[in-house]
Every structure is written in structure tokens, then in C-alpha cells.
Amino acid sequence: MSRPRSMTRRTFLARSAALAAIPYVVPSGARGADGSVAPSERITMGAIGIGGRGTYDLQWFMRNPDVRFVAMCDARRDRREAAKALVDQAYGNTDCATYIDPREMLARDDIDAVLIATSDRWHAMASIMAMRAGKDVFSEKPCAMNVGESQALAETAREFGRIFQAGTQRRSEPNFVFIVQLARLGYLGKLKTLTAHIVHGFAPHVWLPAQPEPPKDEVDYDLYLGPVPWHPYNRGYVDSRHAHADLWAGGLHEWGAHTFDLCQFANDTAHTGPVEFVYPNNDTSEGLTARYANGVELVMTASGFPGTCGVRFTGEDGVTECSDGHDPTATPASLLGERDRILRDYVAKTRRSLDHVRDFLDCVKSRRQPIANADVARKAHNICHVGAICMALKRDLRWDPDREEFIGDDEANRMRFRANRAPWVL
């Protein structure tokens, strides 16, 4: 294994900033005459996997003046070139390098952090490779496709002392933070039910017919597949991440990585999880229920919210909910008047930005753990993984969230892991 590089001046300054334990603010003295951030204060970044979501993330990062992207890596030439053009245009030069193989990009000593926005199959492996190379990581979700990958990712972050932020941005968005705080601070009374918005569906194990492979410079198909089992080339695998179970984690992971994480946050169980999963007697996962040791139930549904990725928290004294593109609601309605004060208090107490990327960048500089760090992501993702196993086995399951194993169930325990295709071994 490669080890983090020796401490540089930038690293020394960043770690010294941790003593202050406050979000990073670019000091005026660090800025040049034109207001730009001095090179010594920048976070130099690369990106792995730049499709539609990756491009969105890239633009989000580049809004921050202390970020400078220097490298784009993708197995597809069209995406490499499009991302380079975007970066070069933003910086007014042609300096951004392109790579097909992530190992070549990660070997650069001048890269501090990496954005990973591949499709599901590569998230954990690319994150682990980057952290082993001494880079901090912001990874799109789902960050892992099974329990074993979630464990390996969190353990690597700890072993190598890296900053990891899961791309579960709703944990930092004001509307969602507000309703989570209503639950955590007791405004709803004793919590009874957490309702999480999910997507139905599990990718099929269907083999597409073989087609002639394109030139490696156009699509390096072997690198595209990465850690998943070999499939003869078919353009459908490249263009659709929902084409096969090896390429897509499934419906529970698609939105559950967000909504289960918010439920964990609201229930103050971010470092543990449910102890029982109840099979809903259908093939869609509608009504799949997880139960916590404190008696709270997490109910999963694909309906009942006006927008996407909704959550609802029901207590003995009140109810609140929110989904994308819609304002929070609450019963009693008077709770909505507390929004600004609760958010001000949250920011003052936690000293976190209500911007998920900015929280990551602040933590890269301070070495403080970000809001959706690898351990938090591990426990929330386990709900996705265990729920998917419950649906596959079509029966109730008892789960030990601390030992991360099923109780008295060898069949289910074997499904926590799967082998990766060499050389992409965890």
C-alpha cells in the first residue's frame, strides 16, 4: 500500500488551522491584488468520472475560489474532453490534464483532494485508491454497493487519516437541516416513525449480447468495468448504469442513501442503526420497515411526497416533512416560525457551512471530520445494503448494527460481501 506523502507547508498550515476548530475563511492577506486566492492556500483537485452528475459537482466545486482543478480522469474520451474544456474555460488556460487510468492521476503529488462521480460500481474502489494515495475524497453516493465495501471505505479513511465526505448533500441543506433539528431538539415529542422516500426496483442480472469493442482511447472498457465481473462489451452497459445489477446498486440505494441518512440524523443514530428489518410481502420494497432498539420505526415508501428524496418525521406531539423543491411542512404549523432561529443556532453550535461542498473544503483545511464522513455514511448505507438483502431473501432479518452482521443467519451474512475482479481488490 502507498502511504500519505510527507507533510508539506500546505498540510502543516491546514493541520494548524484545526486548533481553531472553526470553518475555514480565506484571509484577506492570502488573496492576490486581484482578489484571487494565493496558490499556497488553494486546494488542488482532480476528478474521476465526469458524466452528468460529475459535471454538476465540478461546477459546484469551482464556485469556491480556493479550489483549483488540474486533472480529469474518465474511461470515456468524450467525457474527459468535455470536462477539460469546462475547466480550461473557467480558468482561462489549457492546463487541465486528462487521464484514462485513475492510478496515473492519483500518482501526482500535487493533488490534495479528489471528486469521485463515477457510477455506482467504482465509488468505493476509487475512494479507497485515492485515500491510500494520500488524497482527501468527496464521493457521490451510493458510496458503496455492499456492507463489505462500506466497512473497507471507513476503515481506509481512518487508517490513512483522510477526509471523506459522502455526496449526501441534503445533510447540509437548510430545509432538511431544519426539520432534522425539529426532531432532534424535541419539538415533535418522542419520535415514533421515520418515513423515507425510496425508488422501487432492483437491476436485473441480464446479459446483453456482445458487440465489437471501440478503441481504448474512445472507451477503455476494461477500466470502465473496473471491479465488477467481466461482461462482453455492449454499449448498453456504458450508456445505462441501470443495465445490470453489477453496475447499479438498486432502488434502495438510489434515494435511500440520502433519506436513510436523514432519518439516522433525526433519530440520533448516525453511529449505529436498526436492529430488525421486516419484509413487506411484495417485490417492490414498498412498506419495507426497519426497527430501532429505541422503538422507532423507519418505513420506506415510493409515494406520498410532493418532490423527490422526501422524509417525514412523526412524533407524539408533531409531524414535519420535506422533499426536494418544496418548503418544509409541520404540524403544528407554528413550528415553521422557528426555522431561522433553529438554523442560526445550528450553525453557531456546529460551526458548519450549510453548503455540503464547502463543509468538505473547510474540513480539508482544518482536518475536522465532515458532516457526512465515512463512518456516518457507513451506517446509513448499511440500511440500504441490509434492506436489499431482506428483499432478496423475502423474509425478516435481525441485524446487529454495531458488529455489522446478521444474528444467527449464515445465508444473509454471506451476502454482505462479494469478490472484486482483479486487480481491483479491496
FENRACOR-V283061 format. One record per helix or strand of 3 or more residues. SS is the DSSP state (~ for helix, > for strand). FROM is the first residue (numbers start at 1). TO is the last residue. If there is no record, write none. Layout:
ss->SS from->FROM to->TO
ss->SS from->FROM to->TO
This chain:
ss->~ from->9 to->20
ss->~ from->28 to->30
ss->~ from->39 to->41
ss->> from->43 to->48
ss->~ from->52 to->62
ss->> from->67 to->73
ss->~ from->77 to->91
ss->> from->97 to->99
ss->~ from->102 to->106
ss->> from->113 to->116
ss->~ from->120 to->132
ss->> from->136 to->139
ss->~ from->147 to->160
ss->> from->164 to->166
ss->~ from->169 to->171
ss->~ from->174 to->184
ss->> from->191 to->197
ss->~ from->221 to->225
ss->~ from->235 to->239
ss->~ from->251 to->266
ss->> from->276 to->278
ss->> from->289 to->291
ss->> from->297 to->301
ss->> from->311 to->315
ss->> from->319 to->322
ss->> from->329 to->331
ss->~ from->333 to->350
ss->~ from->356 to->366
ss->~ from->374 to->393
ss->> from->397 to->400
ss->~ from->410 to->414
